[in-house]
């Protein structure tokens, strides 16, 4: 969250992406940093997924990432 808020403040678009269990932590960080959006969240867990499973997760959220970057 710190990196994304820093990029955004510099005028460089960024999107914070994490898995679902981190929603609460991201919202807290976002509020503490004065950053308007907590980010986008995908299914959990991430760590033990195969490359193919990761591609499926990425494809599910890709359009939302683009929307955030372009808005």
N, CA and C atoms as a LAMMPS dump frame, in Angstrom:
ITEM: TIMESTEP
0
ITEM: NUMBER OF ATOMS
213
ITEM: BOX BOUNDS ff ff ff
-5.0000000000000000e+02 5.0000000000000000e+02
-5.0000000000000000e+02 5.0000000000000000e+02
-5.0000000000000000e+02 5.0000000000000000e+02
ITEM: ATOMS id mol type element x y z
1 1 1 N 0.819 -1.181 0
2 1 2 C 0 0 0
3 1 3 C 0.867 1.25 0
4 2 1 N 1.953 1.244 0.754
5 2 2 C 2.838 2.417 0.782
6 2 3 C 3.383 2.721 -0.613
7 3 1 N 3.806 1.687 -1.32
8 3 2 C 4.375 1.887 -2.659
9 3 3 C 3.347 2.459 -3.621
10 4 1 N 2.146 1.915 -3.593
11 4 2 C 1.105 2.378 -4.51
12 4 3 C 0.723 3.823 -4.195
13 5 1 N 0.564 4.149 -2.926
14 5 2 C 0.202 5.527 -2.587
15 5 3 C 1.32 6.488 -2.982
16 6 1 N 2.581 6.074 -2.834
17 6 2 C 3.704 6.905 -3.249
18 6 3 C 3.7 7.122 -4.762
19 7 1 N 3.479 6.05 -5.512
20 7 2 C 3.412 6.177 -6.969
21 7 3 C 2.288 7.124 -7.387
22 8 1 N 1.124 6.94 -6.814
23 8 2 C -0.025 7.765 -7.163
24 8 3 C 0.244 9.239 -6.86
25 9 1 N 0.876 9.506 -5.736
26 9 2 C 1.186 10.896 -5.386
27 9 3 C 2.192 11.512 -6.353
28 10 1 N 2.984 10.681 -6.993
29 10 2 C 3.94 11.165 -7.996
30 10 3 C 3.311 11.264 -9.384
31 11 1 N 2.04 10.869 -9.495
32 11 2 C 1.349 10.922 -10.775
33 11 3 C 1.535 9.677 -11.617
34 12 1 N 2.034 8.616 -11
35 12 2 C 2.229 7.342 -11.7
36 12 3 C 1.103 6.4 -11.276
37 13 1 N 0.249 5.984 -12.21
38 13 2 C -0.863 5.11 -11.843
39 13 3 C -0.378 3.79 -11.252
40 14 1 N -1.089 3.344 -10.234
41 14 2 C -0.778 2.065 -9.609
42 14 3 C -2.033 1.474 -9.003
43 15 1 N -2.032 0.178 -8.83
44 15 2 C -3.169 -0.511 -8.222
45 15 3 C -2.635 -1.52 -7.22
46 16 1 N -3.126 -1.446 -6.007
47 16 2 C -2.777 -2.402 -4.966
48 16 3 C -3.627 -3.657 -5.177
49 17 1 N -2.975 -4.808 -5.25
50 17 2 C -3.682 -6.078 -5.42
51 17 3 C -3.207 -7.039 -4.338
52 18 1 N -4.159 -7.658 -3.649
53 18 2 C -3.838 -8.636 -2.612
54 18 3 C -4.934 -9.692 -2.6
55 19 1 N -4.726 -10.72 -1.803
56 19 2 C -5.766 -11.742 -1.692
57 19 3 C -6.755 -11.351 -0.586
58 20 1 N -7.932 -11.926 -0.655
59 20 2 C -9.093 -11.535 0.135
60 20 3 C -8.865 -11.408 1.648
61 21 1 N -8.083 -12.248 2.302
62 21 2 C -7.933 -12.099 3.753
63 21 3 C -7.27 -10.787 4.184
64 22 1 N -6.719 -10.051 3.248
65 22 2 C -6.004 -8.831 3.585
66 22 3 C -6.834 -7.565 3.38
67 23 1 N -8.135 -7.719 3.161
68 23 2 C -9.007 -6.565 2.956
69 23 3 C -8.949 -5.622 4.156
70 24 1 N -9.141 -6.143 5.344
71 24 2 C -9.164 -5.309 6.546
72 24 3 C -7.841 -4.573 6.746
73 25 1 N -6.733 -5.281 6.586
74 25 2 C -5.418 -4.651 6.742
75 25 3 C -5.205 -3.572 5.687
76 26 1 N -5.625 -3.835 4.458
77 26 2 C -5.466 -2.855 3.385
78 26 3 C -6.313 -1.62 3.646
79 27 1 N -7.535 -1.81 4.138
80 27 2 C -8.391 -0.673 4.448
81 27 3 C -7.783 0.179 5.553
82 28 1 N -7.209 -0.47 6.572
83 28 2 C -6.569 0.264 7.668
84 28 3 C -5.366 1.051 7.169
85 29 1 N -4.524 0.407 6.353
86 29 2 C -3.354 1.084 5.79
87 29 3 C -3.771 2.243 4.898
88 30 1 N -4.776 2.004 4.08
89 30 2 C -5.262 3.027 3.171
90 30 3 C -5.726 4.257 3.952
91 31 1 N -6.496 4.032 4.985
92 31 2 C -6.992 5.143 5.805
93 31 3 C -5.84 5.865 6.499
94 32 1 N -4.889 5.113 7.022
95 32 2 C -3.747 5.713 7.714
96 32 3 C -2.897 6.565 6.782
97 33 1 N -2.825 6.176 5.529
98 33 2 C -2.022 6.907 4.547
99 33 3 C -2.802 8.03 3.866
100 34 1 N -4.104 8.104 4.146
101 34 2 C -4.94 9.1 3.476
102 34 3 C -5.137 8.78 2.012
103 35 1 N -5.084 7.506 1.708
104 35 2 C -5.21 7.021 0.344
105 35 3 C -6.644 6.575 0.137
106 36 1 N -7.313 7.024 -0.935
107 36 2 C -8.756 6.809 -1.062
108 36 3 C -9.216 5.367 -1.289
109 37 1 N -8.403 4.534 -1.886
110 37 2 C -8.862 3.194 -2.249
111 37 3 C -8.019 2.136 -1.577
112 38 1 N -8.677 1.109 -1.045
113 38 2 C -7.935 0.02 -0.411
114 38 3 C -7.331 -0.926 -1.439
115 39 1 N -7.84 -0.961 -2.642
116 39 2 C -7.263 -1.814 -3.67
117 39 3 C -8.224 -2.841 -4.224
118 40 1 N -7.66 -3.816 -4.907
119 40 2 C -8.431 -4.916 -5.488
120 40 3 C -7.984 -6.207 -4.838
121 41 1 N -8.927 -7.131 -4.735
122 41 2 C -8.621 -8.366 -4.018
123 41 3 C -9.022 -9.58 -4.84
124 42 1 N -8.22 -10.602 -4.731
125 42 2 C -8.434 -11.843 -5.468
126 42 3 C -8.57 -13 -4.485
127 43 1 N -8.867 -14.159 -5.017
128 43 2 C -9.051 -15.343 -4.174
129 43 3 C -7.773 -15.693 -3.417
130 44 1 N -7.958 -16.36 -2.313
131 44 2 C -6.872 -16.803 -1.456
132 44 3 C -6.965 -18.321 -1.358
133 45 1 N -5.918 -19.051 -1.205
134 45 2 C -4.523 -18.62 -1.064
135 45 3 C -3.848 -18.431 -2.419
136 46 1 N -2.7 -17.788 -2.394
137 46 2 C -1.9 -17.547 -3.591
138 46 3 C -0.679 -18.471 -3.612
139 47 1 N -0.075 -18.604 -2.481
140 47 2 C 1.247 -19.228 -2.353
141 47 3 C 1.408 -20.58 -3.049
142 48 1 N 0.459 -21.461 -2.906
143 48 2 C 0.638 -22.824 -3.419
144 48 3 C -0.017 -23.078 -4.774
145 49 1 N -0.394 -22.046 -5.454
146 49 2 C -1.068 -22.22 -6.746
147 49 3 C -0.071 -22.496 -7.866
148 50 1 N -0.543 -23.237 -8.847
149 50 2 C 0.277 -23.52 -10.025
150 50 3 C 0.265 -22.284 -10.931
151 51 1 N 1.145 -22.267 -11.914
152 51 2 C 1.167 -21.16 -12.871
153 51 3 C -0.18 -21.031 -13.584
154 52 1 N -0.758 -22.153 -13.963
155 52 2 C -2.055 -22.112 -14.642
156 52 3 C -3.145 -21.545 -13.738
157 53 1 N -3.142 -21.928 -12.478
158 53 2 C -4.122 -21.389 -11.534
159 53 3 C -3.924 -19.884 -11.332
160 54 1 N -2.686 -19.446 -11.307
161 54 2 C -2.402 -18.02 -11.165
162 54 3 C -2.88 -17.242 -12.39
163 55 1 N -2.742 -17.833 -13.561
164 55 2 C -3.233 -17.179 -14.779
165 55 3 C -4.747 -16.983 -14.714
166 56 1 N -5.452 -17.985 -14.216
167 56 2 C -6.907 -17.888 -14.087
168 56 3 C -7.269 -16.738 -13.13
169 57 1 N -6.571 -16.665 -11.987
170 57 2 C -6.83 -15.571 -11.048
171 57 3 C -6.536 -14.217 -11.688
172 58 1 N -5.432 -14.135 -12.4
173 58 2 C -5.055 -12.878 -13.055
174 58 3 C -6.089 -12.471 -14.098
175 59 1 N -6.567 -13.432 -14.866
176 59 2 C -7.572 -13.128 -15.883
177 59 3 C -8.871 -12.629 -15.259
178 60 1 N -9.229 -13.156 -14.089
179 60 2 C -10.457 -12.735 -13.417
180 60 3 C -10.402 -11.268 -12.982
181 61 1 N -9.238 -10.789 -12.619
182 61 2 C -9.115 -9.447 -12.052
183 61 3 C -8.516 -8.439 -13.034
184 62 1 N -8.036 -8.902 -14.167
185 62 2 C -7.316 -8.053 -15.113
186 62 3 C -8.123 -6.831 -15.543
187 63 1 N -9.377 -7.015 -15.929
188 63 2 C -10.198 -5.887 -16.379
189 63 3 C -10.388 -4.859 -15.263
190 64 1 N -10.533 -5.321 -14.031
191 64 2 C -10.67 -4.401 -12.904
192 64 3 C -9.388 -3.604 -12.683
193 65 1 N -8.254 -4.251 -12.874
194 65 2 C -6.97 -3.543 -12.736
195 65 3 C -6.867 -2.454 -13.809
196 66 1 N -7.198 -2.809 -15.039
197 66 2 C -7.169 -1.819 -16.116
198 66 3 C -8.112 -0.656 -15.829
199 67 1 N -9.306 -0.962 -15.368
200 67 2 C -10.278 0.09 -15.043
201 67 3 C -9.714 1.044 -13.994
202 68 1 N -9.078 0.496 -12.97
203 68 2 C -8.493 1.322 -11.914
204 68 3 C -7.365 2.185 -12.452
205 69 1 N -6.534 1.601 -13.29
206 69 2 C -5.395 2.339 -13.838
207 69 3 C -5.827 3.469 -14.763
208 70 1 N -6.912 3.243 -15.478
209 70 2 C -7.349 4.206 -16.477
210 70 3 C -8.368 5.209 -15.959
211 71 1 N -8.814 5.029 -14.738
212 71 2 C -9.831 5.97 -14.202
213 71 3 C -9.203 7.159 -13.525
